[in-house]
Amino acid sequence: MVAVIDEKEGAGDARYIEFVVRRSPTDPDLILGSWCFAPDGVAIDQSKSGTSVVTELRCAVDCADQHGIPFVWVNDPDALFPPWARP
C-alpha cells in the first residue's frame, strides 16, 4: 500500500515519488500535477501532458505501487490540491 504524504520528511529514509502541483502557465484556473519515476536516471514512467491533476496522482500512486515505493509526496506549496480534494 502506498501512502500519499504532504511533507517529504514523512518518508524518512524510504523512497518516494515527488508529485509537484502547480498552476498552468496558460490557464490560471487549471491545476496541473507532474511527476517522474527515474530510479537510474532513465524515466520508467512519468506524467502526461493535458491530463487532470487527479488522474496524474492516481498514475503516480499506481507507479509507486508497481515498483514497491511506499510513498508519493505531494509537493504543493500553494495548497492548490488540498488533501480533501484528492481521490
C-alpha positions in Angstrom: 0.0 0.0 0.0 1.3 3.4 -1.0 0.8 6.4 1.4 0.3 9.9 0.0 2.1 12.3 2.2 2.2 16.1 2.4 5.7 16.5 3.9 8.8 15.0 2.4 10.0 14.2 5.9 7.1 11.8 6.3 9.0 9.4 4.1 12.1 9.3 6.3 14.8 7.4 4.5 12.3 5.5 2.3 12.0 6.0 -1.4 9.2 8.2 -2.7 7.9 9.8 -5.9 7.6 13.5 -5.8 4.3 14.8 -7.2 4.5 18.6 -8.0 1.4 20.7 -8.1 1.3 24.0 -10.0 -1.0 26.3 -12.0 -1.0 26.1 -15.7 1.1 28.9 -17.2 -1.5 29.4 -20.0 -4.7 28.9 -17.9 -4.6 30.1 -14.3 -7.8 28.1 -13.4 -6.2 24.8 -14.5 -4.2 22.9 -11.8 -1.5 20.6 -13.1 0.4 17.8 -11.5 3.7 16.4 -12.7 5.9 13.6 -11.5 8.6 11.3 -12.9 9.9 7.9 -11.7 13.5 7.6 -12.9 15.4 5.3 -10.4 18.6 5.1 -12.6 18.3 8.4 -14.3 16.1 6.9 -17.1 12.4 7.7 -16.8 10.4 4.5 -16.4 7.1 6.4 -16.1 6.0 10.0 -15.8 3.1 12.4 -16.1 1.5 13.0 -19.4 0.6 16.5 -20.7 -3.0 17.5 -20.7 -4.4 15.1 -18.1 -6.1 16.2 -14.9 -4.2 16.5 -11.6 -6.5 13.8 -10.1 -5.7 11.4 -12.9 -1.9 12.1 -12.6 -2.0 11.5 -8.9 -3.6 8.1 -9.5 -1.0 7.3 -12.1 1.8 8.3 -9.7 0.4 6.1 -6.9 -0.1 3.2 -9.3 3.5 3.5 -10.4 4.8 3.6 -6.9 2.7 0.5 -6.0 4.1 -1.4 -9.0 7.7 -0.6 -8.1 7.4 -1.1 -4.3 7.8 2.6 -3.5 6.0 3.3 -0.2 5.3 7.0 -0.6 4.1 9.6 -3.0 4.9 13.1 -1.7 2.5 15.8 -2.9 4.7 18.9 -3.2 2.0 21.6 -3.1 3.4 24.8 -1.5 0.4 26.9 -2.8 -2.2 24.5 -1.5 -3.8 24.1 -5.0 -4.7 20.4 -4.5 -5.5 20.0 -0.8 -5.9 16.6 0.8 -9.7 16.7 0.9 -9.8 17.2 -3.0 -7.7 14.1 -3.6 -9.0 10.7 -4.5 
